[in-house]
Amino acid sequence: MDKQQREARRHQEDVALTRALLWIAAAVVLEGLLVLVNRFYINYYVDEIEIVVALQSLLKVVRIAGLVLAVLSILWAVLRLRKEQAVLLPLCLAAGGGALTICSHVVLKYKDTGMSMLFWLVVAWAVLAVVYYIYQKEFFLSAAATGMSILALWFVRYAGGAGYEVALLLVAIVLVLAVALFLKKHDGALPLKTPVPFLTPGCSYSVILASCLASIVVVVAALVAGAAAAYYLIFVMLAWIFALFVYYTVKMM
């Protein structure tokens, strides 16, 4: 590797690290907002009831606005992708809108139990961003599917069984599975006029597929067996994602 190639690689690594740090900074801001919501909406004093009512109205608006932003941003990303233009900005807006919608919905519906989960969920989002930019992309797909199964198991455990949240998460896991199969068919690249590599050649698709299938199976099993089973399956999937971390870390060496 000559000097020019080393400089180009160092530049790519710096860009990836900068973007990962920006996602971490966004997660810190979101955590701060959750702390404020927890203080003035969940653990409020009697004389602060007007603030609670105002926050409730604001959260309802944010829930709808975030969803609209996410949908429009995804459509924008698809249009730009067809024109082979950069899709980073619309995807970031879609992720931000989705995050606002999920957080506001969970706070409104699940109150203090949901708030406890959100503190961990925001950390998980930040970790996924770091995985996407620093680790292998196949680890990101496996971790995303596994993480969504853990979230679905939480809804089964604390939402009293099946709900549209669980159904949406199952659909999302199936979409990750479909993306993995699509990329496998096209040698890990997006089949545009100029193919855009996403997964490295010779990556372990079997691990991605196994993660997706395991995620679907445990959620379905929890829906059949009930909330108690969902509680223990959460730890099973946490162990799975730790095993994935070890596997991909060793693979990088």
Secondary structure, 3 states (H helix, E strand, C coil): CCHHHHHHHHHHHHHHHHHHHHHHHHHHHHHHHHHHHHHHHHCCCHHHHHHHHHHHHHHHHHHHHHHHHHHHHHHHHHHHHHCCCCCHHHHHHHHHHHHHHHHHHHHHHHHHHHHHHHHHHHHHHHHHHHHHHHCCHHHHHHHHHHHHHHHHHHHHHHCCCCCHHHHHHHHHHHHHHHHHHHHHHCCCEECCCCCEECCCCCCCHHHHHHHHHHHHHHHHHHHHHCHHHHHHHHHHHHHHHHHHHHHHHHHHC
